[in-house]
């Protein structure tokens, strides 16, 4: 069962700061708007503040390229398979290998399967979900929340990480 702290806005940033090479994996919900911004803009803010790479899955890489953010592209199955190798890193110039993997905006059923695989076949990794649904196969997860509460959690989380210069609001996708 995933740990769902009472105040993830305080706990999650501390976990990220302790990690040596975190990774953010994002999915098809990057086009979702929260508070006038695309979820992709939140993802970029998280990656900048956490100083971590993004792996864009599904049809999302274009969003990051348009914003000048260098996201890697892989299918979710491919990145989950590669993360089972304790020596794998998305960016070989960064060492050590990934020790914390965050999921954001991935369809629930796909994220659940990927998290289950990592839980059983990648014991060297810790996993965290930043989605609006609780994920029992993650090590840490946000609780089930409505969109407005999710936006507040993400804003607080980014602020606690040490908010970078904000990504400009989206102009209709």
ZASE-36666 format. One record per residue: x, y, z of N, C-alpha, C, O in turn. Coordinates in steps of 0.1 Angstrom, whole numbers, plus 5000, padded with zeros to 4 digits. Layout:
<atoms>
XYZXYZXYZXYZ...
</atoms>
This chain:
<atoms>
500849885000500050005000500950135000501950135007500550224992501250344991501050435004499950435010502150505008501950595019501350725013501750775003500350765020499550885016499650985028498750985036500751065029500951145041499851255042499151295032499551295055498551395057498851525050497951595045500151555048500551675041501651645031502851665033501251595019502251565009503051685004504151664999502451805006503151925001504451945009505352005005504551895022505751905030506651775028507851785027505951665027506751535027507351505014508551475013506651525003507151484990508351564985509351504980508351694987509551774983510851724991511951724985510651685004511751645012512351505006513551485005511451425002511851294996512551314982513551254980512151414975512751444962514151504965515151464958514251594974515551654977516551544982517751564979516151444989517051334993517451244982518451174983516651234971517051144960518251204953518451324952518951104947520151144940519951174925520651254919518951114919518651124905517151094902516850994897516251194905514851164903514451174888515251234880513351114885512851114871511351144871510651084880510851224862509451244861508951184848509451214837507951094849507351034837505951094836505151084845505651144824504351204822503551134811504151074802502251154811501351084801500351174795500551294794499351104789498451174780497551284786497051364779497551294799496751394805497451534806497051624812498651544799499351664799498551774792498851894795497551744784496751844778495651894787494851984783495451834798494351874808494752014813495852044817493652094814493852234820493452234834492352184838494352294843494052314857494352464860495452504858493352534864493552674867494152754855494952844858493752724843494152804832495552764826496052824817496152664832497452614827497352464824496552394830498052424813498052284810498852204821499752264827498552084823499251994832500751984828501651974836501052004815502452004810503252114816504352104819502552234818503252344824503652314839504652354844502752244846503052204860504252104859505152114868504152014850505251914849506651974847507651944853506652084838507952154836508352224848509552224851507452284855507852354868508352254878509352284885507752134879508252034888509651984884510551974892509851954871511151914866512252014869513351974873511952134866512952244868513252254883514452264887512252254892512452264906513152144912514052164921512852024907513451904912514751874905515551784908515051954894516251934886516351784881517351714883515251754874515151614869514651614855513951704851515051504848514551494834513051454834512551394843512451474822511051424820511151324808511851344798510451214810510151124799508651144796507851114804508451184784507051214778506651084771507251034762505451034775504950914769503750954761503351074760503150854754501950884746502250984735503250974728501351084734501451184723501851314728501451414723502551314739502851444746504151514743504351634747505151454737506451524735506351664729507151754732505451674720505251804713505051924722505552034720504251894733503952004743505252054749505452174751506251964752507452004758508452064748509052164752508452014736509352074726508852224723509652314721507552244722506952374719507352474730507452594728507552424742507952504754509452514756509852574766510152454747511652464748512152374759513352394764511452274764511852184774512352054768511551994761513552014771514051894764513551764771514351694778512351724768511851594773512251474764512351494752512651364770512851244763511551184759510551204766511551104749510251034745510450884746511450824740509550814753509550664753508150624756507350704762507750504751506450454755506550424770507550394775505350414777505350384791505950244793506650214803505550144784506050014786507550014785508249944792508150084775509550094773510250154785511250094790509850264790510550324802510450234814511350224822509250174816509150084828510049964827510649924836510149904815511049794812512549844815513249764821512949954810514250004812514650034826515750014831513650084834513850114848514049994857514550014868513749874852514049754859515549734860515949654869516349784851517749774852518349874862518149994859518949834872519449924883520450024877520750124884521050004866522050094860521550194850522350274845520250184847519650274837519450414841519050434853519850504833519450644834519050704821519650674811518050794821517650854809518750934802518850934790519451004811520551094806521851034811522251044823522650964802523850894807524950994812525850944819524751124810525751214816525451244830526351294838524251194835523951214849524151084857523850974852524851094868525050974876524651014890524751134894524250924898524050784896522750754889522050844885522350624887521050594881519950644889520050684900518750644883517550694889517250614902517350494903516850684912516450624925515050654929514450594938514450754923513050794925512350834912512850904904511250764910510450794898509050844901508350784909508750964895507451024898506651004885507051014874505350984887504350964877503351084877502951124888503051144866502151254865501351244852501951244842500051244853499151264842499151134833498851144821499351024839499250894831497850834834497450834846497250774824495950714826496050614838497050534839495050604846495150534859495550384856496450334863494850314847495050174845496550144840497150044843497050234832498450224827499450244838500450174840499250354846500050384857500050274867501150234872498950224870498850114880499649994875500349934884499549954863500349844858501849874858502649784862502249994854503650024855504250034869505349984871503450084878503850094892503949954898504849924906503049864895503049724899504349654895504949584902504649674882505849614876507149674884507949594888507249804886508349854893508449814907509449784913507249804914507249754928507849614929508549584939507549524919507949384920509249354914509949264918509649434904510849404896511949514896512949504889511749614904512749724905512849774919512549884923513349684928513349714942514349834945514349884956515249864936516149974938515550114936516150214939514250114932513550244929512450264940511850174945512250394942511050444950510250514940510650574930508850494942507950554932506950654939506650634951506550754932505750854938504750904927505150924915503450914930502450964920502051094924501751124936501951184914501451324917500151344910499751454906499351234908498151234901496951264911497251264923495751284906494651314914493951184920492951194926494551074917494050944921495050874930496250874927494650814941495550734949495950604942495150534936497250574942497850464935498450374946499550404951497850264949498350174960499650104956500350064966500050094944501250034940502450124941503650074939502250254943503350344945503850334959503250284968505050394961505550404975504850524982504550514994504650634974503950744980502950794969503250794957501850844974500750884964499951004970499751004982499551094961498551184965497251104968497050994963496351164976495051094978494151124966494451204957492951064966491951094956491451234959490951264970491551324949491051454950490351504938490551454927489551614939488951674927489951774921490951804927489651814909490651894901491152014909492352044909490252094915490652214922491652184934492652254935491352084941492252044952493651994946494652014952493551924935494751874929495651984924496851984926494952094919495752214914496452274926497552314926495752284938496352344950497452254955498452304959497352124954498352034959499652054950500752064955499452054936500552074927501252214929502452224929500452314931500952454933501852454946502952504946501252394957501952394969503252304969504252344974503152194962504252104960505352174952506552164956505052244942506052314934506652424942507852454942505852494949506352604958507352554969508352614971506952434975507852374985509152324979510152314986509152284967510352234960511252354957512452334956510752474957511552594954511152634940511952604930510052694938509452724925510452794916510952894920510552744904511352814894510552924888509352944892511052994878510253094871509153014865509352914858507853064867506752984862506652974847506953064840506152854843505952834829504652914825503652904832504752994814503553074811502252994809502352874805501153054812499852984809499752944795500253004786498952834793498752774779497852864772496952934778497952864759497052944750496252854742496252854730495352774749494452684742495052564736494452514726496152504741496652374736497552394725498052284720
</atoms>
